[in-house]
């Protein structure tokens, strides 16, 4: 079967970029990047540095280093985002297990009466049983062999759950008072936390597959807090609900909760400032973002060091 587009060599790919107006001062470096990161992946970062209406023509004076710089920025951005998402995931695992265990007992997650939708609950248990069956964690074997437990207590089971499954269990928890008890730790409503977990799973999956965060419009959005916490509400940009900025605001808040004094927001700001090309407008940042409370707090913390 013939292909509409024949495969091209690295050299041919570089020549194509040059024919479109990209200046390549260091060709060996450019070829190295194409070899290890692929033309197709890099080309997704060209759209803001090409002529409007013609994505195959770079803006005059644009260099390969400009293209590579945006790509490298996005790679560092993903590392920061996934760091914060992991901290959210681990904290929610701990608090959700604690609330249910102390309210309903060690096997609370196995009781359908503790959940709103029995079908979702049964499906979640089947997925958990699969994950337990594949797990090589010593504690899983310990509870199975010593205590003859098919499923370990909730505080152990959550350590085997995928983030997606944890999000579904939290959202399906029957009593809003239980969901509120977890959400209160993060100064959020139960609805806001549930939405953030679903969104964070989606964003984490993008990061895990090395997908672009910069200049992306999200298909899974997050429900934004309306009244509290005030420093988050006043830092949001509600006109850009499908861009990354609001996600970053929420993650900065989460990092401040799970790690008081965290420098995460400061590192993010430093990463943005280090870029030679403007990157914030393509992620939904408002022009005055640095004056907003969540980022001002980071500035004040650094000034006090």
Beta strands, then each sheet from edge to edge (+ up, - down):
strand 1: 50-51
strand 2: 54-58
sheet 1: 1+ 2-
end
